Amino acid sequence: MGTVQKSMRIPKEMAEDIQGIARQSGKDFTAVTKELLEEAIKMHRCPGIVFNEGVSGRRARIAGTGMEVWEVIANYKSVEEDFARLHDALHWLSEIQLRAALGYYRAYPKEIDHLITQNEGWTQKRTYERFPFLAASRA
């Protein structure tokens, strides 16, 4: 994606907040600002979706839950994209929450498909290689 240079004025407090996030994350001010703007646009386009930090970084999640969008979509695909079956499988989520995840997927399919593929790559062997202490606990 090409970039465009723009100049803008933001309140001092906002700039300080962004700089603080940059320091904590080890990223520069511009990178953090870009990420925050991308997330704001995505949340604006897809109501009901938020971004939270997790063990694997910042990911799109369903508001009010800890569930990531890719998890819902992986389930949706596993039930052959049948919404009623998805609702039965994830019965603790409301129809609105499920539709928010599906809407996000329609808007950003490459992002979600990439996360699903990444997750599918976690075989038992790879897990034990990455986290050897788990293999030791099986004995």
N, C-alpha and C positions, 0 to 999 in steps of 0.2 A: 504494500500500500504506500503510495506517495505521501509526502508530508508537505505541509504548507506552514510557513512561519507567520504567526500572528502576534501582535502585541496587545496586552490587555492589562487593565488595572484591577487589582483585587484588594480587599481590605487587609490591612497589616496583620490582624489577628488570623485571618485565613492563611496568609503566607507563612506565618509562624507555625500554624498547625501542620501545614504541608511539610515544612522544613523538619518539624519534629518527627513526622512519619518517615520522612526520608532518612533521618539519622537512625531511627530504630530499625529500618528495613535494610540499611546499607545501600540504598539506591539514591540517585541524585534527584534534585528537586523537579526537574523536567519529567523524568520517568514516572515519579509518583503522581505528579499532576495529570499526566496523560492517562495513567491507570484509573485515577479517580474520575476523570471526565468520561472515560469509556464505560465505567460501571454506572455512572449517573445516567448516561444515555440509554444503556441497556435496561436499567430499572424504570426509566421513563417510558420506554417502548413496551416493557413487559411488567405491568403492575402485578404485585404479589411475589416478585423475585427480589432477593437481597443478596449482597455479597458479604461473606464473613470469612475471617481467617480460620483455617483449620490446619490439621497436621500436614496436609498436602498443599498448603497455600490458599489463596483466595479463590473461592469457587462460587458459582451461582447456586443459591439454595432457595427453597420455598420458605417464604416469610412465616415466622412463628413455629418453625420446625428446624431440626438439624439436618433434614434430608436434602441432599444435593440433587440438582435437576437431572444429572446423568443417571442417578440411581432410579429415578422414576421412569426415565426413557428406556433404560435397560429392561426394566420390568414390563413396560409397554410393548417393547419388541418381543419379549419372551411370551407374551400372551397374544401374539400375532396382531398387535395393534387394535385390540378389541377393548374399547373404553369400559364397558361394563365389567369385563374380567379384570381390568386394571383396578377399577374401583373396589372390586371384591378383594383383590390381592393386597391393596394398600388401604384397607377400610378405615383406618384412623385418619386418613387425609380427606378433606372435603372435596367435593366436585370442583369447586372454585380453585383450590390449591392444585389439583391435578391438571386442570385446564391452564393454569398459569405455567406449569412446567412444560406442557405440550406447546403452548404459545412461544415460550422461550426457545424450545427446540426448533420450531418452525423458523424463528428469526435467526438462530445461530446453530445450524445443524453441524457444521464442521467442528466447532468447539466441543459440542457434546459427543459427537461420534469419536473424536480423538480421545476424550476421557474414558469412554466405554472401552475402546480398544486398549488403552493403557491398563485398565482394570482387568480385562480379560487375560492380559499377559502375566498375571500373578498366579503361577502354578505353585504347587506345593514345593517343588524343588527350588524354584526361585525364591520363595518365601524363606525357606531354611537357609539358603545361601546368603540372603540379605540379613536375616535375623537368626543367626545360629543358635541363640539361646532357646528358641522355640523348639528346635529339633531335640535339644538336650532334655527338654521337659516331657518328651513323649515316652521316655524310657520308664 
